[in-house]
Amino acid sequence: MRVAIPVFPGVEELDAIAPLEVFGTARNAGLDVTVELVTHAPGGSVRCFHGLELTGLHGISGNFDLILNPAEE
């Protein structure tokens, strides 16, 4: 399963990182899961709500089995 978590400026850190950790745990348990934090441009960076900066992000490309969109408040 290929999972994308789109991130954007001001995203709440926990809304993006928690699902990344959950799917990473599933992968470590032996499930075939690939998780990517993605943004509109490959190699881009995003500053989250509390100041965490995510860098080296994948662009949204290809086919995903699941797109998990963090809430925008």
PDB file with one MODEL, atoms N, CA, C and O in Angstrom:
MODEL        1
ATOM      1  N   MET A   1       0.849  -1.170   0.000  1.00  0.00           N
ATOM      2  CA  MET A   1       0.000   0.000   0.000  1.00  0.00           C
ATOM      3  C   MET A   1       0.896   1.234   0.000  1.00  0.00           C
ATOM      4  O   MET A   1       1.854   1.315   0.768  1.00  0.00           O
ATOM      5  N   ARG A   2       0.584   2.174  -0.848  1.00  0.00           N
ATOM      6  CA  ARG A   2       1.317   3.437  -0.929  1.00  0.00           C
ATOM      7  C   ARG A   2       0.426   4.536  -0.371  1.00  0.00           C
ATOM      8  O   ARG A   2      -0.680   4.759  -0.864  1.00  0.00           O
ATOM      9  N   VAL A   3       0.915   5.226   0.667  1.00  0.00           N
ATOM     10  CA  VAL A   3       0.139   6.244   1.371  1.00  0.00           C
ATOM     11  C   VAL A   3       0.815   7.603   1.222  1.00  0.00           C
ATOM     12  O   VAL A   3       2.029   7.720   1.388  1.00  0.00           O
ATOM     13  N   ALA A   4       0.023   8.632   0.906  1.00  0.00           N
ATOM     14  CA  ALA A   4       0.525  10.000   0.834  1.00  0.00           C
ATOM     15  C   ALA A   4      -0.119  10.823   1.942  1.00  0.00           C
ATOM     16  O   ALA A   4      -1.315  10.707   2.206  1.00  0.00           O
ATOM     17  N   ILE A   5       0.692  11.651   2.581  1.00  0.00           N
ATOM     18  CA  ILE A   5       0.182  12.613   3.562  1.00  0.00           C
ATOM     19  C   ILE A   5       0.594  13.994   3.057  1.00  0.00           C
ATOM     20  O   ILE A   5       1.746  14.393   3.226  1.00  0.00           O
ATOM     21  N   PRO A   6      -0.342  14.734   2.434  1.00  0.00           N
ATOM     22  CA  PRO A   6      -0.015  16.069   1.941  1.00  0.00           C
ATOM     23  C   PRO A   6       0.217  17.029   3.111  1.00  0.00           C
ATOM     24  O   PRO A   6      -0.547  17.041   4.076  1.00  0.00           O
ATOM     25  N   VAL A   7       1.270  17.825   3.014  1.00  0.00           N
ATOM     26  CA  VAL A   7       1.536  18.837   4.020  1.00  0.00           C
ATOM     27  C   VAL A   7       1.569  20.207   3.349  1.00  0.00           C
ATOM     28  O   VAL A   7       1.855  20.314   2.157  1.00  0.00           O
ATOM     29  N   PHE A   8       1.281  21.231   4.106  1.00  0.00           N
ATOM     30  CA  PHE A   8       1.143  22.586   3.578  1.00  0.00           C
ATOM     31  C   PHE A   8       1.590  23.550   4.668  1.00  0.00           C
ATOM     32  O   PHE A   8       1.623  23.175   5.840  1.00  0.00           O
ATOM     33  N   PRO A   9       1.935  24.788   4.307  1.00  0.00           N
ATOM     34  CA  PRO A   9       2.361  25.747   5.324  1.00  0.00           C
ATOM     35  C   PRO A   9       1.286  25.895   6.415  1.00  0.00           C
ATOM     36  O   PRO A   9       0.107  26.092   6.123  1.00  0.00           O
ATOM     37  N   GLY A  10       1.721  25.795   7.655  1.00  0.00           N
ATOM     38  CA  GLY A  10       0.810  25.937   8.777  1.00  0.00           C
ATOM     39  C   GLY A  10       0.130  24.657   9.215  1.00  0.00           C
ATOM     40  O   GLY A  10      -0.707  24.688  10.117  1.00  0.00           O
ATOM     41  N   VAL A  11       0.471  23.511   8.592  1.00  0.00           N
ATOM     42  CA  VAL A  11      -0.134  22.251   8.999  1.00  0.00           C
ATOM     43  C   VAL A  11       0.245  21.980  10.459  1.00  0.00           C
ATOM     44  O   VAL A  11       1.372  22.252  10.873  1.00  0.00           O
ATOM     45  N   GLU A  12      -0.678  21.455  11.215  1.00  0.00           N
ATOM     46  CA  GLU A  12      -0.409  21.063  12.600  1.00  0.00           C
ATOM     47  C   GLU A  12       0.531  19.859  12.566  1.00  0.00           C
ATOM     48  O   GLU A  12       0.234  18.855  11.920  1.00  0.00           O
ATOM     49  N   GLU A  13       1.649  19.958  13.252  1.00  0.00           N
ATOM     50  CA  GLU A  13       2.661  18.903  13.218  1.00  0.00           C
ATOM     51  C   GLU A  13       2.070  17.530  13.529  1.00  0.00           C
ATOM     52  O   GLU A  13       2.332  16.564  12.812  1.00  0.00           O
ATOM     53  N   LEU A  14       1.291  17.442  14.572  1.00  0.00           N
ATOM     54  CA  LEU A  14       0.750  16.151  15.000  1.00  0.00           C
ATOM     55  C   LEU A  14      -0.164  15.537  13.939  1.00  0.00           C
ATOM     56  O   LEU A  14      -0.223  14.313  13.813  1.00  0.00           O
ATOM     57  N   ASP A  15      -0.878  16.370  13.175  1.00  0.00           N
ATOM     58  CA  ASP A  15      -1.785  15.852  12.145  1.00  0.00           C
ATOM     59  C   ASP A  15      -1.033  15.167  11.007  1.00  0.00           C
ATOM     60  O   ASP A  15      -1.593  14.311  10.323  1.00  0.00           O
ATOM     61  N   ALA A  16       0.227  15.536  10.801  1.00  0.00           N
ATOM     62  CA  ALA A  16       1.019  14.914   9.742  1.00  0.00           C
ATOM     63  C   ALA A  16       1.932  13.816  10.281  1.00  0.00           C
ATOM     64  O   ALA A  16       2.072  12.761   9.661  1.00  0.00           O
ATOM     65  N   ILE A  17       2.546  14.060  11.420  1.00  0.00           N
ATOM     66  CA  ILE A  17       3.551  13.132  11.934  1.00  0.00           C
ATOM     67  C   ILE A  17       2.934  11.896  12.577  1.00  0.00           C
ATOM     68  O   ILE A  17       3.481  10.801  12.446  1.00  0.00           O
ATOM     69  N   ALA A  18       1.804  12.048  13.271  1.00  0.00           N
ATOM     70  CA  ALA A  18       1.177  10.889  13.933  1.00  0.00           C
ATOM     71  C   ALA A  18       0.793   9.794  12.932  1.00  0.00           C
ATOM     72  O   ALA A  18       1.113   8.629  13.167  1.00  0.00           O
ATOM     73  N   PRO A  19       0.112  10.129  11.817  1.00  0.00           N
ATOM     74  CA  PRO A  19      -0.189   9.066  10.837  1.00  0.00           C
ATOM     75  C   PRO A  19       1.077   8.461  10.229  1.00  0.00           C
ATOM     76  O   PRO A  19       1.122   7.265   9.940  1.00  0.00           O
ATOM     77  N   LEU A  20       2.106   9.293  10.038  1.00  0.00           N
ATOM     78  CA  LEU A  20       3.380   8.785   9.527  1.00  0.00           C
ATOM     79  C   LEU A  20       3.931   7.727  10.478  1.00  0.00           C
ATOM     80  O   LEU A  20       4.425   6.691  10.034  1.00  0.00           O
ATOM     81  N   GLU A  21       3.850   7.981  11.772  1.00  0.00           N
ATOM     82  CA  GLU A  21       4.338   7.023  12.761  1.00  0.00           C
ATOM     83  C   GLU A  21       3.489   5.752  12.791  1.00  0.00           C
ATOM     84  O   GLU A  21       4.026   4.650  12.894  1.00  0.00           O
ATOM     85  N   VAL A  22       2.176   5.902  12.702  1.00  0.00           N
ATOM     86  CA  VAL A  22       1.289   4.734  12.723  1.00  0.00           C
ATOM     87  C   VAL A  22       1.577   3.813  11.541  1.00  0.00           C
ATOM     88  O   VAL A  22       1.725   2.603  11.716  1.00  0.00           O
ATOM     89  N   PHE A  23       1.656   4.378  10.342  1.00  0.00           N
ATOM     90  CA  PHE A  23       1.932   3.547   9.172  1.00  0.00           C
ATOM     91  C   PHE A  23       3.356   2.998   9.199  1.00  0.00           C
ATOM     92  O   PHE A  23       3.601   1.900   8.699  1.00  0.00           O
ATOM     93  N   GLY A  24       4.296   3.746   9.776  1.00  0.00           N
ATOM     94  CA  GLY A  24       5.656   3.240   9.933  1.00  0.00           C
ATOM     95  C   GLY A  24       5.696   2.042  10.867  1.00  0.00           C
ATOM     96  O   GLY A  24       6.441   1.091  10.632  1.00  0.00           O
ATOM     97  N   THR A  25       4.901   2.083  11.920  1.00  0.00           N
ATOM     98  CA  THR A  25       4.807   0.949  12.843  1.00  0.00           C
ATOM     99  C   THR A  25       4.220  -0.266  12.132  1.00  0.00           C
ATOM    100  O   THR A  25       4.668  -1.392  12.347  1.00  0.00           O
ATOM    101  N   ALA A  26       3.221  -0.037  11.287  1.00  0.00           N
ATOM    102  CA  ALA A  26       2.632  -1.143  10.518  1.00  0.00           C
ATOM    103  C   ALA A  26       3.675  -1.754   9.584  1.00  0.00           C
ATOM    104  O   ALA A  26       3.740  -2.975   9.434  1.00  0.00           O
ATOM    105  N   ARG A  27       4.485  -0.908   8.960  1.00  0.00           N
ATOM    106  CA  ARG A  27       5.546  -1.406   8.079  1.00  0.00           C
ATOM    107  C   ARG A  27       6.549  -2.242   8.880  1.00  0.00           C
ATOM    108  O   ARG A  27       6.975  -3.306   8.431  1.00  0.00           O
ATOM    109  N   ASN A  28       6.922  -1.756  10.064  1.00  0.00           N
ATOM    110  CA  ASN A  28       7.872  -2.485  10.907  1.00  0.00           C
ATOM    111  C   ASN A  28       7.299  -3.811  11.390  1.00  0.00           C
ATOM    112  O   ASN A  28       8.048  -4.725  11.737  1.00  0.00           O
ATOM    113  N   ALA A  29       5.964  -3.920  11.412  1.00  0.00           N
ATOM    114  CA  ALA A  29       5.309  -5.170  11.810  1.00  0.00           C
ATOM    115  C   ALA A  29       5.179  -6.144  10.642  1.00  0.00           C
ATOM    116  O   ALA A  29       4.637  -7.238  10.792  1.00  0.00           O
ATOM    117  N   GLY A  30       5.685  -5.731   9.469  1.00  0.00           N
ATOM    118  CA  GLY A  30       5.692  -6.646   8.340  1.00  0.00           C
ATOM    119  C   GLY A  30       4.689  -6.352   7.246  1.00  0.00           C
ATOM    120  O   GLY A  30       4.644  -7.075   6.251  1.00  0.00           O
ATOM    121  N   LEU A  31       3.884  -5.316   7.397  1.00  0.00           N
ATOM    122  CA  LEU A  31       2.925  -4.974   6.341  1.00  0.00           C
ATOM    123  C   LEU A  31       3.625  -4.224   5.223  1.00  0.00           C
ATOM    124  O   LEU A  31       4.599  -3.508   5.457  1.00  0.00           O
ATOM    125  N   ASP A  32       3.130  -4.388   4.020  1.00  0.00           N
ATOM    126  CA  ASP A  32       3.710  -3.735   2.848  1.00  0.00           C
ATOM    127  C   ASP A  32       3.124  -2.332   2.724  1.00  0.00           C
ATOM    128  O   ASP A  32       2.152  -2.117   2.000  1.00  0.00           O
ATOM    129  N   VAL A  33       3.725  -1.379   3.440  1.00  0.00           N
ATOM    130  CA  VAL A  33       3.232  -0.001   3.478  1.00  0.00           C
ATOM    131  C   VAL A  33       4.397   0.946   3.197  1.00  0.00           C
ATOM    132  O   VAL A  33       5.465   0.830   3.797  1.00  0.00           O
ATOM    133  N   THR A  34       4.176   1.876   2.283  1.00  0.00           N
ATOM    134  CA  THR A  34       5.116   2.957   2.023  1.00  0.00           C
ATOM    135  C   THR A  34       4.389   4.259   2.287  1.00  0.00           C
ATOM    136  O   THR A  34       3.301   4.478   1.753  1.00  0.00           O
ATOM    137  N   VAL A  35       4.969   5.126   3.100  1.00  0.00           N
ATOM    138  CA  VAL A  35       4.329   6.394   3.477  1.00  0.00           C
ATOM    139  C   VAL A  35       5.222   7.538   3.033  1.00  0.00           C
ATOM    140  O   VAL A  35       6.436   7.506   3.235  1.00  0.00           O
ATOM    141  N   GLU A  36       4.605   8.563   2.419  1.00  0.00           N
ATOM    142  CA  GLU A  36       5.354   9.731   1.972  1.00  0.00           C
ATOM    143  C   GLU A  36       4.651  10.998   2.427  1.00  0.00           C
ATOM    144  O   GLU A  36       3.440  11.139   2.257  1.00  0.00           O
ATOM    145  N   LEU A  37       5.418  11.925   3.012  1.00  0.00           N
ATOM    146  CA  LEU A  37       4.922  13.278   3.206  1.00  0.00           C
ATOM    147  C   LEU A  37       5.130  13.976   1.870  1.00  0.00           C
ATOM    148  O   LEU A  37       6.243  13.984   1.343  1.00  0.00           O
ATOM    149  N   VAL A  38       4.085  14.556   1.322  1.00  0.00           N
ATOM    150  CA  VAL A  38       4.164  15.158  -0.014  1.00  0.00           C
ATOM    151  C   VAL A  38       3.708  16.608   0.023  1.00  0.00           C
ATOM    152  O   VAL A  38       2.954  17.020   0.905  1.00  0.00           O
ATOM    153  N   THR A  39       4.176  17.362  -0.944  1.00  0.00           N
ATOM    154  CA  THR A  39       3.774  18.749  -1.118  1.00  0.00           C
ATOM    155  C   THR A  39       3.676  19.028  -2.609  1.00  0.00           C
ATOM    156  O   THR A  39       3.923  18.142  -3.426  1.00  0.00           O
ATOM    157  N   HIS A  40       3.318  20.252  -2.965  1.00  0.00           N
ATOM    158  CA  HIS A  40       3.065  20.570  -4.368  1.00  0.00           C
ATOM    159  C   HIS A  40       4.307  20.502  -5.252  1.00  0.00           C
ATOM    160  O   HIS A  40       4.180  20.307  -6.460  1.00  0.00           O
ATOM    161  N   ALA A  41       5.500  20.656  -4.685  1.00  0.00           N
ATOM    162  CA  ALA A  41       6.719  20.641  -5.503  1.00  0.00           C
ATOM    163  C   ALA A  41       7.753  19.688  -4.913  1.00  0.00           C
ATOM    164  O   ALA A  41       8.008  19.740  -3.709  1.00  0.00           O
ATOM    165  N   PRO A  42       8.358  18.817  -5.725  1.00  0.00           N
ATOM    166  CA  PRO A  42       9.378  17.910  -5.215  1.00  0.00           C
ATOM    167  C   PRO A  42      10.539  18.688  -4.597  1.00  0.00           C
ATOM    168  O   PRO A  42      10.946  19.728  -5.115  1.00  0.00           O
ATOM    169  N   GLY A  43      11.062  18.178  -3.497  1.00  0.00           N
ATOM    170  CA  GLY A  43      12.203  18.817  -2.843  1.00  0.00           C
ATOM    171  C   GLY A  43      11.833  20.051  -2.048  1.00  0.00           C
ATOM    172  O   GLY A  43      12.703  20.726  -1.498  1.00  0.00           O
ATOM    173  N   GLY A  44      10.550  20.348  -1.985  1.00  0.00           N
ATOM    174  CA  GLY A  44      10.095  21.541  -1.282  1.00  0.00           C
ATOM    175  C   GLY A  44      10.188  21.399   0.225  1.00  0.00           C
ATOM    176  O   GLY A  44      10.494  20.330   0.754  1.00  0.00           O
ATOM    177  N   SER A  45       9.915  22.507   0.902  1.00  0.00           N
ATOM    178  CA  SER A  45       9.887  22.486   2.359  1.00  0.00           C
ATOM    179  C   SER A  45       8.622  23.185   2.839  1.00  0.00           C
ATOM    180  O   SER A  45       8.038  24.006   2.130  1.00  0.00           O
ATOM    181  N   VAL A  46       8.211  22.843   4.055  1.00  0.00           N
ATOM    182  CA  VAL A  46       6.992  23.393   4.640  1.00  0.00           C
ATOM    183  C   VAL A  46       7.276  23.709   6.105  1.00  0.00           C
ATOM    184  O   VAL A  46       7.837  22.882   6.824  1.00  0.00           O
ATOM    185  N   ARG A  47       6.891  24.904   6.546  1.00  0.00           N
ATOM    186  CA  ARG A  47       6.978  25.260   7.959  1.00  0.00           C
ATOM    187  C   ARG A  47       5.617  24.986   8.582  1.00  0.00           C
ATOM    188  O   ARG A  47       4.598  25.517   8.139  1.00  0.00           O
ATOM    189  N   CYS A  48       5.616  24.153   9.610  1.00  0.00           N
ATOM    190  CA  CYS A  48       4.383  23.745  10.283  1.00  0.00           C
ATOM    191  C   CYS A  48       3.925  24.809  11.291  1.00  0.00           C
ATOM    192  O   CYS A  48       4.624  25.794  11.531  1.00  0.00           O
ATOM    193  N   PHE A  49       2.763  24.596  11.862  1.00  0.00           N
ATOM    194  CA  PHE A  49       2.116  25.555  12.760  1.00  0.00           C
ATOM    195  C   PHE A  49       2.998  25.970  13.934  1.00  0.00           C
ATOM    196  O   PHE A  49       3.071  27.153  14.268  1.00  0.00           O
ATOM    197  N   HIS A  50       3.661  25.013  14.556  1.00  0.00           N
ATOM    198  CA  HIS A  50       4.480  25.302  15.744  1.00  0.00           C
ATOM    199  C   HIS A  50       5.950  25.524  15.404  1.00  0.00           C
ATOM    200  O   HIS A  50       6.787  25.576  16.306  1.00  0.00           O
ATOM    201  N   GLY A  51       6.277  25.656  14.128  1.00  0.00           N
ATOM    202  CA  GLY A  51       7.626  26.014  13.718  1.00  0.00           C
ATOM    203  C   GLY A  51       8.492  24.901  13.168  1.00  0.00           C
ATOM    204  O   GLY A  51       9.572  25.173  12.644  1.00  0.00           O
ATOM    205  N   LEU A  52       8.052  23.653  13.271  1.00  0.00           N
ATOM    206  CA  LEU A  52       8.824  22.559  12.696  1.00  0.00           C
ATOM    207  C   LEU A  52       8.896  22.749  11.183  1.00  0.00           C
ATOM    208  O   LEU A  52       7.879  23.011  10.542  1.00  0.00           O
ATOM    209  N   GLU A  53      10.092  22.620  10.613  1.00  0.00           N
ATOM    210  CA  GLU A  53      10.221  22.732   9.168  1.00  0.00           C
ATOM    211  C   GLU A  53      10.500  21.355   8.583  1.00  0.00           C
ATOM    212  O   GLU A  53      11.459  20.685   8.967  1.00  0.00           O
ATOM    213  N   LEU A  54       9.660  20.948   7.660  1.00  0.00           N
ATOM    214  CA  LEU A  54       9.814  19.682   6.945  1.00  0.00           C
ATOM    215  C   LEU A  54      10.490  19.995   5.620  1.00  0.00           C
ATOM    216  O   LEU A  54      10.010  20.837   4.861  1.00  0.00           O
ATOM    217  N   THR A  55      11.593  19.329   5.337  1.00  0.00           N
ATOM    218  CA  THR A  55      12.348  19.616   4.115  1.00  0.00           C
ATOM    219  C   THR A  55      12.533  18.344   3.290  1.00  0.00           C
ATOM    220  O   THR A  55      12.324  17.232   3.775  1.00  0.00           O
ATOM    221  N   GLY A  56      12.927  18.535   2.042  1.00  0.00           N
ATOM    222  CA  GLY A  56      13.184  17.401   1.165  1.00  0.00           C
ATOM    223  C   GLY A  56      11.949  16.569   0.884  1.00  0.00           C
ATOM    224  O   GLY A  56      12.036  15.351   0.734  1.00  0.00           O
ATOM    225  N   LEU A  57      10.805  17.221   0.813  1.00  0.00           N
ATOM    226  CA  LEU A  57       9.533  16.520   0.631  1.00  0.00           C
ATOM    227  C   LEU A  57       9.372  16.019  -0.801  1.00  0.00           C
ATOM    228  O   LEU A  57       9.913  16.597  -1.744  1.00  0.00           O
ATOM    229  N   HIS A  58       8.628  14.948  -0.938  1.00  0.00           N
ATOM    230  CA  HIS A  58       8.275  14.422  -2.258  1.00  0.00           C
ATOM    231  C   HIS A  58       7.175  15.297  -2.850  1.00  0.00           C
ATOM    232  O   HIS A  58       6.359  15.862  -2.122  1.00  0.00           O
ATOM    233  N   GLY A  59       7.160  15.403  -4.169  1.00  0.00           N
ATOM    234  CA  GLY A  59       6.030  16.031  -4.841  1.00  0.00           C
ATOM    235  C   GLY A  59       4.897  15.027  -4.949  1.00  0.00           C
ATOM    236  O   GLY A  59       5.109  13.820  -4.837  1.00  0.00           O
ATOM    237  N   ILE A  60       3.708  15.530  -5.164  1.00  0.00           N
ATOM    238  CA  ILE A  60       2.561  14.632  -5.333  1.00  0.00           C
ATOM    239  C   ILE A  60       2.611  14.109  -6.763  1.00  0.00           C
ATOM    240  O   ILE A  60       2.295  14.831  -7.709  1.00  0.00           O
ATOM    241  N   SER A  61       3.008  12.853  -6.912  1.00  0.00           N
ATOM    242  CA  SER A  61       3.068  12.258  -8.237  1.00  0.00           C
ATOM    243  C   SER A  61       2.861  10.758  -8.123  1.00  0.00           C
ATOM    244  O   SER A  61       3.118  10.154  -7.081  1.00  0.00           O
ATOM    245  N   GLY A  62       2.403  10.187  -9.187  1.00  0.00           N
ATOM    246  CA  GLY A  62       2.170   8.756  -9.198  1.00  0.00           C
ATOM    247  C   GLY A  62       0.827   8.390  -8.589  1.00  0.00           C
ATOM    248  O   GLY A  62      -0.016   9.248  -8.326  1.00  0.00           O
ATOM    249  N   ASN A  63       0.655   7.121  -8.377  1.00  0.00           N
ATOM    250  CA  ASN A  63      -0.609   6.615  -7.831  1.00  0.00           C
ATOM    251  C   ASN A  63      -0.438   6.266  -6.364  1.00  0.00           C
ATOM    252  O   ASN A  63       0.560   5.664  -5.966  1.00  0.00           O
ATOM    253  N   PHE A  64      -1.423   6.650  -5.565  1.00  0.00           N
ATOM    254  CA  PHE A  64      -1.443   6.305  -4.152  1.00  0.00           C
ATOM    255  C   PHE A  64      -2.685   5.475  -3.879  1.00  0.00           C
ATOM    256  O   PHE A  64      -3.729   5.674  -4.501  1.00  0.00           O
ATOM    257  N   ASP A  65      -2.562   4.549  -2.950  1.00  0.00           N
ATOM    258  CA  ASP A  65      -3.718   3.766  -2.525  1.00  0.00           C
ATOM    259  C   ASP A  65      -4.560   4.538  -1.524  1.00  0.00           C
ATOM    260  O   ASP A  65      -5.769   4.331  -1.415  1.00  0.00           O
ATOM    261  N   LEU A  66      -3.896   5.439  -0.788  1.00  0.00           N
ATOM    262  CA  LEU A  66      -4.582   6.226   0.234  1.00  0.00           C
ATOM    263  C   LEU A  66      -3.924   7.587   0.325  1.00  0.00           C
ATOM    264  O   LEU A  66      -2.699   7.689   0.405  1.00  0.00           O
ATOM    265  N   ILE A  67      -4.741   8.639   0.312  1.00  0.00           N
ATOM    266  CA  ILE A  67      -4.256   9.999   0.559  1.00  0.00           C
ATOM    267  C   ILE A  67      -4.919  10.453   1.849  1.00  0.00           C
ATOM    268  O   ILE A  67      -6.138  10.611   1.913  1.00  0.00           O
ATOM    269  N   LEU A  68      -4.109  10.660   2.869  1.00  0.00           N
ATOM    270  CA  LEU A  68      -4.598  11.039   4.183  1.00  0.00           C
ATOM    271  C   LEU A  68      -4.354  12.531   4.359  1.00  0.00           C
ATOM    272  O   LEU A  68      -3.219  12.949   4.586  1.00  0.00           O
ATOM    273  N   ASN A  69      -5.397  13.330   4.258  1.00  0.00           N
ATOM    274  CA  ASN A  69      -5.275  14.770   4.273  1.00  0.00           C
ATOM    275  C   ASN A  69      -5.415  15.322   5.686  1.00  0.00           C
ATOM    276  O   ASN A  69      -6.477  15.178   6.293  1.00  0.00           O
ATOM    277  N   PRO A  70      -4.351  15.961   6.236  1.00  0.00           N
ATOM    278  CA  PRO A  70      -4.460  16.564   7.549  1.00  0.00           C
ATOM    279  C   PRO A  70      -5.498  17.695   7.547  1.00  0.00           C
ATOM    280  O   PRO A  70      -5.706  18.361   6.533  1.00  0.00           O
ATOM    281  N   ALA A  71      -6.131  17.893   8.683  1.00  0.00           N
ATOM    282  CA  ALA A  71      -7.146  18.946   8.796  1.00  0.00           C
ATOM    283  C   ALA A  71      -6.525  20.315   8.616  1.00  0.00           C
ATOM    284  O   ALA A  71      -5.401  20.558   9.054  1.00  0.00           O
ATOM    285  N   GLU A  72      -7.252  21.203   7.975  1.00  0.00           N
ATOM    286  CA  GLU A  72      -6.836  22.589   7.853  1.00  0.00           C
ATOM    287  C   GLU A  72      -7.794  23.409   8.681  1.00  0.00           C
ATOM    288  O   GLU A  72      -9.003  23.393   8.454  1.00  0.00           O
ATOM    289  N   GLU A  73      -7.239  24.135   9.654  1.00  0.00           N
ATOM    290  CA  GLU A  73      -8.112  24.878  10.553  1.00  0.00           C
ATOM    291  C   GLU A  73      -8.165  26.330  10.200  1.00  0.00           C
ATOM    292  O   GLU A  73      -8.859  27.102  10.862  1.00  0.00           O
TER     293      GLU A  73
ENDMDL
END
